[in-house]
């Protein structure tokens, strides 16, 4: 792309170099305004197929009024692109800026068309944080063909078309006139269809995130100005008053908690949550698991959900925050517990940055579990886990240990790579990353096979905990960061803005397991939890406080009202107190 931009900028036609004698006459130089108009129309029409496909599904589209609305909307989008380009329509910036917008629009159009996604700031954060393996999973010939078809014609046209040079004064005047003209066109068109436009934007919020490439430009501006809204230069302390509670006094063995941070888990596709398919045979066979079937995420992407769920602010407070705070991991460390983070994903999104005990599986090798371009199945995280725990500071381990296992889970679109061959029960499965090329049932099959892999992994974690005879007071909490769309309404993957995202992107599985010794220590009988959490609505807002409550960490940051274990703990303690009082009588 830098070479293309360089050629666009330095081509003879662009800078006005006269052709050699005898050479074919150069094309007639165009006024910069015409370049803006042509590129704006191309962006509005060719690169906004996902938008116009959505508009075509609006009620009343086939009527004359519907066609007038669609035409006015098209002109508004084109004028919006022209207004943006008018700010960049200078001799040295017009062609490069137009080329960049074309490239952005081509890629944006493909992903919105192929996966039914929308583009906002959180989606671009996901893109910026995508690692090489995740990016490679998105590549396909369909992607190359679509992007080439959308960007080749305007880029070739830009390269071959000379632009008339204007004096500085005339350039300023013409750019200003172009900007005002574009705004005037927008205003006139809005007045023509204002009632329909206002109603549509209010009732079909998704449309505003499909206006390409203005959606990407707005999102980039939002990201670029975030430092002005959030002071990222200073990390505010949290839980520095954290202390270990009464359960640690004279303890015979330190507690061990494993937090499994799931990836792309749909609650409705877990067999033990009532799914028609037996995707969790090992977990379903257990009677000591607590499944919260009405659990909801605080985001629709890893980049949004992970920092949010490890924050004390909750979803609303996290989205509105004006400063950065330390995370749950920091508070556990402040309390004096040993903390280990093992990552089989693209990082901890900042929540474990202050803890030096973190391991990334990219450095691990296992032919059976790491057969795909360096990516490993989640069971790799259990390899040498005993040794990693033993390497934690001894003084902290004597108090207690928290291990976080960050899954690759069911990360798409390469679902078929997320399960081992022996676990592929549901066939045929979609082996393509261009999910729209497969029948929807094949996509579901591949996804469900990845849940079977998670079933084996979680069962292996529970077995590992059972082998820790030196730490019988053990527990596991598994919760996914977000859900996933598998083709419902032609939407795939995840990351839609929370307000318009379908429930399948927000409804997540949440499992809890407590050993008998941990149940006694924490006053949390599994039977009570199974009954209390079966249908009660909980969210990621509860995660921070529930972990602190389970580990008996006292701090001003802890809110017992958001601890999902509070009800059963209070009930159990009340019954114990009544029984003790009765025995004294």
Secondary structure, 3 states (H helix, E strand, C coil): CHHHHHHHHHCHHHHCCCCCCCCCCCCCCECHHHHHHHHHHHHHHHHHHHHHHHHCCCCCCCCHHHHHHHHHHHHHHHHHHHHHHHCCCCCCCHHHHHHHHHHHHHHHHHHHHHHCCCCCHHHHHHHHCCCHHHHHHHCCHHHHHHHHHHHHHHHHHHHHCCECCCCHHHHHHHHHHHHHHHHHHHHHHHHHCHHHHHHHHHHCHHHHHCCCCHHHHHHHHHHHCHHHHCEEEEEECCCCCCEECHHHCCCCCCEEEEEEEECCCCHHHCHHHCCCCCCCHHHHCCCCEEECCCEECCCCCHHHHHHHHCCCCHHHHHHCCCEEECCHHHHHHHCCCEEEEEECCCCCCCCCCCCCCEEEHHHCCCCCCCCECCECCHHHHHCCHHHHHHCCCHHHHHHEEEEEEECCCCCCCCHHHHCCHHHCCCCCCCCCCCHHHCCHHHHHHHHHHHHHHHHHHHHHHHHHHHHCHHHCCEEEEEEECCCCEECHHHCEECCCCCCCCCHHHCEECEEEEECHHHHHHHCCCHHHHHHHHCCCCEEHHHHHHHHHHHCCEECCCCCHHHCCCHHHHHHHHHHHHHHHHHHHC
